[in-house]
Amino acid sequence: MSRLEERLNRIDQRLDEIHAMLVRLMAFQVAETSEHAPEIAQSVEVIEAEIAALSSDPREAQYHAALEWAAAGRASDLSGIDLSGCVLRHVDLKDAQLAGANLTRADLTGANMGRVVLYEALMERVQLSRADLAKANLENAALSYANLSYAKLEGATLRYANLTRANLYGANLGGADLSGARLHRANLAAANLANASLSRQQLAGASTLEGATMPDGRPFDGDYELYAR
């Protein structure tokens, strides 16, 4: 069970306890006896505190869980976490488990995310400029319109990822596995694709490869064909 699921279960348990306290409070009020006044006051205070805690934005707790993940020992599972729209520039999430996470429109500029697991993560329009994603698992990730300019993606797994219109300008994809990835209208200008796994058809679908290093090691010269080195 992920940390997020555990947190939701705890919230459900507390809601059940609050409901039980409310039932007791109503019973005391119906009795209208002064002997229960201190107990009623105490119950009201407890209920108000619990409601205040539960009324806070759960996404705020998730944001802090990600922000403080490295300092907390790097042990917790962040799979399924919702960080959409969060600003986490230069955050340290190296080796984190973020499978199925929602990072839509999040700002992770310069983040340290080497070997992170982002399998099937939602990452449309995410900001990952200059982020370190070396050897990261981004298989089946949704990265359309993502900004990955100058990102470090050496040895990363991007199998079947959707990189439609993604900005990969100057990105280092050396040795990356892009098998089956969708690169329609992606910007691969100045990108390093040396030893990357992808097809001629994928390359032809990109918007530009100007200044890029091809998988066979040669500078792009208008020829999408991949030649043996």
N, C-alpha and C positions, 0 to 999 in steps of 0.2 A: 504493500500500500504506500502510495506517495505521500509526501509531507502535506500536500494540498488536500488530499482525501482525508487524512487524519484530522486536519484542521476543520474541515466541513463536518466530520463525524462529531467532533467535540462541540461544535456549535449546535448541532441537532440535539445532543444530550443536554446542553445547558437550556435550550428552549423548552424541553420537556420538564426540566426542574423548575424553570420560571413559571410554567403553566401550573404545576402543582402548588407552588407558593401563592399564585393568584387565587386558586380555588380556596386555599386555607384563609387567605385574607378576606375574601368575600364571605366566608362562613363566620369569621369573627365580626365583621361589620353587621351582618344580619343579627347576630346575638346581641349586639349593642350593650355589652357589659364592660364596665370600666376596668375590671380585672385583667382584660386582655389588651389594654391600651399600649403598654410597653412592647408587647410582642408584636402588635400591629405596626407600631412605629419602626421597629427593627426590620420587619418584613418589607415594609415600603422602601427603606433605605437599600436593602439588598437587591430588591427588584429594580430600583432605579439605576443602581450601579451596573447590574447585569445588562439592562436594556441599553445603557450608554455604551458599554463595551461592544455589544453586538451590532449597534447601529453604526459603528465606525465602518468606513469603507474597507471591505476585505482585501481589495486590491492594494491598499496602502500597506497591509501586512505582508503581502506577497512581494511588493516592491522592496521593502526592507529586508525580506528574506534573501532576495537576490543580491542586494547591495552589500549585505554583511556576510554573504555565504562563505567567502574565503576566510574571513576573520573568525567565523564560527567553526572552522575546522574542515570545511569542504566535504562534509559527510552526508548532508541531507540531499534527498532526491527532489529535484525541482520539476520533474515531469508534469506536464499539464498546467504549469503556472501561467497566469495571465499578466503579462507585462506590456500589454498593448499601450502605446502612447507614452510609455515611461522614458524618462531621461536617465540613462545609466552610462554616461560617457566614461571611458577608461575603467570600467568595472572589471574586476578579476573574477572570471567564471571558468577558468581553465579546468578541464576534466569534469565539468558539471553535466549532470543528466537533465536535459531539457526536452526530452522527446514529447512531441505533441504540444509544446508550449505555444502561447500566442504572443508573438513579438511584433505584431502589425504596427507599423509607424513608430516603433520604439527607436530611441536614439542611443546606439551602442558604438558611437564613434570612438575609435582607438581602443576598443575593449580587448582584453586578453581572454580569448576563447579557444585556445589550442586544445585539441582532442575533445572538444565539447560534443555531446550527442544531441543533435537537433532533428532527429528523425521525424518526418511528417510534421514539422513545426510550421506554424502560420507566420510568415515573415514578409508579407506584402509591404512595400514601401519602407522597409526597415533601413535605418542609417547605420552602415557598417564600414564606413570609410576608414581606411588605415587600421582596421581591426585585425587581430591575429587569430586566424581560424585554421592554422596549420593542422593537418590530420583530423579535422573535424568531420563528424558524420552528419551530412545534410541530405541524406537520401530521402527522396519524395517531399522535400521541403518546398513550400510555396514562397517563392522569392521574386515574384513579378514586381517590376519597378523598384527593386531594392537597389540601394546605393552601396556598391562594394568596391568603389574606386580605391586603388592602391591597397586593397586588402591582401593579407597573406593567406593563401589557400593551398600552399604546397601539400601535396599528398592527401588533400581532402576528398571525401566521398560525396559526390553530387549526383549520384545515379538517379535518373528520372525526376530530378528537381525541376521546378518551373521557374526559369530565369527570363521569362518574356519581358523584353524592354528593360532588363536590369542593366545598371551601369557598372561595368567591370573594367573601366579605364585604368590601365596601369596595374591591374591586379596580378599577383603571382600565383598562377595555377599550375606550376610545374609539377608534373607527376600526378595531377588530380584525376579522379575518375568521373567523367561527365557522360558516361554511357547512358543513352536514352534521355538525357537532359534536354529540356526545351529552351532553345536559345533564340527564339524568334525576335528579331529586332534588338537583340542585346548589343550593348556597346563593348566591344572587345579591343578597342584601340589601345595600342601600347601594352597589351596584356602579354604575359609570359605563359605560353601554352606548351612549352617544351616537355615532351614525354607524357603529355596529358592524353587520356583516353576519350576520344570523340571522333565522329565521322565527318567526312567531307560535306554531307548534307547538313549536318548541324552547323558547321562553319559557314556554309553558304547562306544560312538563315539569319546570321548576325547582321546588324545594321552597318557595322564597320569593323575592319581588322587592321586599319592603318597603323603601321609601326609595331604590329604584334609579332611575337616570335611563334612560329608554327610548331605543331607537335613534333615535326621532324627536325626541328632546330633551325630552320632557315627563316629569314625575315619574310613577312608576307609581301608578295609581289603581284597580287591580283590572281594568283593561282591557288584555288582551294584544294587541289589534289594533295594527298599525303604521300610523301615518298619515303622509302626506306633510308635510314641513315647509314 
